[in-house]
Structures are given as C-alpha cells and as structure tokens.
C-alpha cells in the first residue's frame, strides 16, 4: 500500500466521513460548531484515513480543566532531609488556547490492513494540514496550540489515575458521563475534585505512575506530535492523566 504523502488527499470532513471517525474514536461525533473545523486525510480513492477537529479557542464558554503537574520540596538541612514531592493542582491554564482535538485514525486492528508506516504517513499529513490551515487563518488561532493524548488504561479499560483519585469524588461511570455530556463532562466534574494541591505520593503507586503516561495505541501519535514541535507542558487531563502536548505558534 502506498504511504506517500503526495497520494493523500487533505480536505474538510463531509457527512460520509463521520461514521469512520466515530468508529476510530469509539463514540458518536457530530459536525462542528462555533468556528470549529473537521479536517480529514484520505486515500486516493477518497477513503478517510485520519481526522481531527480544529478548535480556535477552548474554555471561553465552559472552562477547560486540567491538572498542572508540579513539585514541592520539603527540606531540613539540620536533619539531613530533602524530599521532592510531585503534586497535582487543578486549574484552567489552557483557557483561550487553540486545540487539535479528537485526533483519530484507521488502525490495523480495525480491519483496515494499514500497518504502522501507512498510519504514520496519514497522521503526519494530518498534522501538517492542520498547521497549514492555522497559518492560512492565523488571526483566528491563539499563540498556543495543544493536543491531548489518552492516558494509560488497565486490561479492563479502567484508568489507574481515575481509580486512585477521581472516583473518590465522583462515583459515576466516566464513560456514561462522556456519553451524556461529551468532553464537557470534565468541566462539570471539576467542582467535585480537590481544589487544593494533591501530593501524588498519597495516591496508589499505579495511579501515580500513570500521570503523564500515554496509552499504548497513542504512542505513534505522541512521536509524530513531538516531530511537529509539540512538547509536554506538565499538564495532564483530569480523567486518566494523559499528557497535554503544547506548541507555540509564533
């Protein structure tokens, strides 16, 4: 199968693309609103291979929450003690940033026959297309661009960070909340979460280890985002601790 970027089409998504995108994401998707834009990379025959949603600004109508991953030091020179503690602090640090949201693509396990070279080519073309779209309409987008990656899951599909932290403050099922409210459910969750700094050493070891980790299927996307100039900005999502990657546009 040809992996050349020149053989891939770049276009706005149409109605026929959304069932594919929904399959890749594992949930329903709808056309965008408020200036957002779905972009698709497709094969020469028009079959979509990868897609994302371009969002000019986040958090302006409903605050987008994340955990900032920081540290504090407890030291007593006289006692010869020095402890560096990792912390989580709930906040809205990405308010107004632009986003590459819902990045999704056809994978081999979904019966597409696409190996890693074909997947990488599609994702690389998709990210390049998104940046080209931003350049062409630079005034609509913020100085900072983010992309959120999913965090680790166990064999049952559960997030270790959620089991170790979030579920103590919200007993509901995150998947059901997502189905009802979409990605905005995390903003509805925020008032229930600790507003104070959380020491990660108080969490179960498996939950602490999940902070900033990436789900195995998304490791390819992580590498390509880094190739495109994105870096981990010490922020993670509040559900599964997946990293929020950042890139300065100017």
C-alpha positions as CSV (number, residue, x, y, z in Angstrom):
1,X,0.0,0.0,0.0
2,X,1.4,3.4,-1.0
3,X,2.4,5.5,2.0
4,X,3.5,8.6,0.0
5,X,2.1,11.8,1.4
6,X,1.6,13.0,-2.1
7,X,-1.0,10.3,-2.6
8,X,-3.1,11.5,0.3
9,X,-6.0,14.0,0.0
10,X,-6.4,16.8,2.5
11,X,-10.0,18.2,2.8
12,X,-12.8,19.2,5.1
13,X,-14.8,16.3,6.5
14,X,-18.2,15.5,5.0
15,X,-21.2,13.5,6.3
16,X,-19.8,10.3,4.9
17,X,-16.6,10.6,7.0
18,X,-18.3,10.8,10.4
19,X,-19.2,7.1,10.7
20,X,-15.5,6.3,10.2
21,X,-14.4,8.9,12.7
22,X,-16.9,7.6,15.2
23,X,-15.5,4.1,14.8
24,X,-12.0,5.3,15.3
25,X,-12.9,7.3,18.5
26,X,-15.3,4.7,19.8
27,X,-18.1,7.2,20.3
28,X,-20.5,9.4,18.2
29,X,-19.3,12.5,16.6
30,X,-21.2,15.4,15.0
31,X,-20.4,18.3,12.7
32,X,-18.6,21.2,14.4
33,X,-20.0,24.5,15.7
34,X,-18.6,27.9,16.8
35,X,-15.9,28.1,14.1
36,X,-14.5,24.6,14.7
37,X,-13.5,22.6,11.7
38,X,-13.1,18.9,11.0
39,X,-10.2,18.0,8.7
40,X,-9.6,14.7,7.0
41,X,-6.7,13.0,5.3
42,X,-8.0,10.4,2.8
43,X,-6.5,7.9,0.3
44,X,-6.6,8.5,-3.4
45,X,-9.9,6.7,-3.6
46,X,-11.4,9.1,-1.0
47,X,-11.4,6.7,1.9
48,X,-10.6,8.6,5.1
49,X,-7.5,7.5,7.0
50,X,-7.2,10.1,9.7
51,X,-9.1,13.1,11.1
52,X,-9.0,15.8,13.7
53,X,-11.1,18.8,14.9
54,X,-9.5,22.2,14.7
55,X,-10.7,24.4,17.7
56,X,-9.8,28.1,17.6
57,X,-10.1,28.7,21.3
58,X,-11.1,26.5,24.3
59,X,-12.5,27.3,27.7
60,X,-14.2,30.6,26.7
61,X,-17.7,29.4,27.3
62,X,-17.2,26.4,29.6
63,X,-13.9,26.3,31.5
64,X,-11.5,23.5,30.4
65,X,-9.9,21.9,33.4
66,X,-6.6,20.1,33.7
67,X,-4.1,19.1,36.4
68,X,-0.8,21.0,36.5
69,X,2.0,18.6,37.4
70,X,4.4,20.4,39.7
71,X,6.6,19.8,42.7
72,X,7.3,21.0,46.2
73,X,10.4,20.3,48.3
74,X,10.5,19.6,52.0
75,X,14.0,20.0,53.4
76,X,15.6,20.2,56.8
77,X,19.3,20.8,56.5
78,X,19.9,20.2,60.1
79,X,18.3,16.8,59.9
80,X,19.9,16.0,56.6
81,X,16.4,15.6,55.0
82,X,15.4,16.5,51.4
83,X,12.2,15.3,49.9
84,X,11.0,16.3,46.4
85,X,7.2,15.7,46.1
86,X,5.3,15.7,42.8
87,X,1.9,17.5,43.0
88,X,-1.3,17.9,41.1
89,X,-3.1,21.3,41.0
90,X,-6.5,21.7,39.4
91,X,-6.7,24.7,37.1
92,X,-7.7,26.4,33.8
93,X,-4.3,27.1,32.4
94,X,-5.2,26.5,28.8
95,X,-8.1,28.9,28.6
96,X,-8.1,30.6,25.2
97,X,-5.6,28.2,23.7
98,X,-6.3,26.5,20.3
99,X,-6.6,22.8,20.1
100,X,-6.1,19.8,17.8
101,X,-9.0,17.8,19.2
102,X,-10.3,14.3,18.6
103,X,-7.2,13.1,16.6
104,X,-8.3,9.7,15.3
105,X,-7.1,7.4,12.5
106,X,-7.6,4.0,11.0
107,X,-5.6,1.3,12.7
108,X,-4.7,-2.2,11.6
109,X,-6.7,-3.9,14.4
110,X,-9.8,-2.3,12.9
111,X,-9.5,-4.4,9.8
112,X,-8.1,-1.7,7.6
113,X,-4.9,-3.5,6.7
114,X,-3.0,-0.3,7.5
115,X,0.4,-1.0,9.0
116,X,2.4,1.5,11.1
117,X,4.1,3.1,8.0
118,X,0.7,3.9,6.5
119,X,-0.7,5.1,9.8
120,X,2.3,7.3,10.4
121,X,2.0,8.8,6.9
122,X,-1.6,9.6,7.4
123,X,-1.0,11.2,10.8
124,X,2.0,13.2,9.6
125,X,0.0,14.5,6.7
126,X,-2.9,15.3,9.0
127,X,-0.8,17.3,11.4
128,X,0.9,19.2,8.6
129,X,-2.5,20.0,7.1
130,X,-3.8,21.3,10.5
131,X,-0.8,23.6,10.8
132,X,-1.2,24.8,7.2
133,X,-4.9,25.6,8.0
134,X,-3.8,27.6,11.0
135,X,-1.2,29.6,9.0
136,X,-3.8,30.4,6.4
137,X,-6.2,31.8,9.0
138,X,-3.6,32.8,11.6
139,X,-5.7,35.6,13.2
140,X,-8.4,33.1,14.3
141,X,-5.9,31.0,16.4
142,X,-4.2,31.6,19.7
143,X,-0.4,31.8,20.3
144,X,-0.5,28.3,22.0
145,X,-1.7,25.1,20.3
146,X,-2.4,22.0,22.4
147,X,-3.2,18.3,21.7
148,X,-4.4,16.0,24.4
149,X,-3.3,12.3,24.5
150,X,-5.1,9.5,26.3
151,X,-3.6,8.1,29.4
152,X,-2.9,4.5,30.4
153,X,-5.6,2.0,30.9
154,X,-5.6,-1.4,32.6
155,X,-6.7,-4.6,30.9
156,X,-10.4,-3.9,31.8
157,X,-10.1,-0.4,30.2
158,X,-10.1,1.5,33.5
159,X,-7.8,4.5,34.2
160,X,-5.5,3.9,37.2
161,X,-5.5,7.6,38.0
162,X,-9.3,7.7,38.0
163,X,-9.5,4.7,40.3
164,X,-6.9,6.2,42.6
165,X,-8.2,9.7,42.7
166,X,-11.3,10.8,40.7
167,X,-13.7,8.0,41.7
168,X,-13.4,9.1,45.4
169,X,-15.1,12.4,44.4
170,X,-17.5,11.2,41.7
171,X,-18.9,7.7,42.0
172,X,-20.5,7.7,38.5
173,X,-19.1,6.0,35.4
174,X,-16.9,8.3,33.3
175,X,-17.9,6.5,30.1
176,X,-21.6,7.2,30.9
177,X,-20.8,10.8,31.8
178,X,-19.0,11.2,28.5
179,X,-21.9,9.7,26.6
180,X,-24.3,12.2,28.2
181,X,-22.2,15.4,28.2
182,X,-19.4,14.8,25.7
183,X,-15.9,16.0,26.5
184,X,-17.5,18.8,28.6
185,X,-18.2,16.3,31.3
186,X,-14.8,17.0,32.8
187,X,-15.7,20.7,33.3
188,X,-18.9,19.6,35.1
189,X,-16.7,17.2,37.2
190,X,-14.2,20.0,38.2
191,X,-16.2,21.4,41.2
192,X,-16.2,18.0,42.7
193,X,-12.4,17.5,42.5
194,X,-10.0,18.7,45.2
195,X,-9.3,22.4,44.8
196,X,-6.2,22.1,47.0
197,X,-2.8,20.8,45.9
198,X,-2.7,17.0,45.9
199,X,0.5,15.1,46.7
200,X,0.8,12.3,44.3
201,X,2.7,10.2,46.9
202,X,-0.7,9.8,48.6
203,X,-2.1,8.0,45.6
204,X,-1.7,4.3,44.9
205,X,1.6,3.6,43.1
206,X,-0.1,2.5,39.9
207,X,-2.1,5.7,39.9
208,X,1.0,7.9,40.5
209,X,2.9,6.1,37.7
210,X,0.0,6.8,35.2
211,X,0.4,10.6,35.5
212,X,1.8,11.8,32.2
213,X,1.8,8.3,30.7
214,X,0.4,7.6,27.3
215,X,-2.0,4.8,26.2
216,X,-0.1,2.3,24.1
217,X,-2.2,2.9,20.9
218,X,-1.4,6.6,21.1
219,X,2.4,6.3,21.3
220,X,2.7,6.7,17.5
221,X,0.8,9.9,17.7
222,X,3.0,11.1,20.6
223,X,6.1,10.6,18.4
224,X,4.6,12.5,15.5
225,X,3.4,15.4,17.7
226,X,7.0,15.7,19.0
227,X,8.3,15.7,15.4
228,X,5.8,18.5,14.7
229,X,7.2,20.6,17.5
230,X,4.9,19.8,20.4
231,X,6.3,19.2,23.9
232,X,4.8,18.0,27.2
233,X,3.8,21.1,29.1
234,X,3.4,19.5,32.6
235,X,-0.4,19.4,32.3
236,X,-2.5,16.2,32.2
237,X,-6.2,15.6,31.8
238,X,-8.2,15.0,35.0
239,X,-9.7,11.7,33.9
240,X,-6.8,9.4,33.0
241,X,-3.7,11.6,33.4
242,X,-2.8,11.6,29.7
243,X,-0.3,14.4,28.8
244,X,-1.4,17.6,27.2
245,X,1.1,18.5,24.5
246,X,1.8,22.1,23.7
247,X,3.4,24.1,20.8
248,X,4.0,27.8,20.4
249,X,2.6,29.0,17.1
250,X,4.6,32.3,16.9
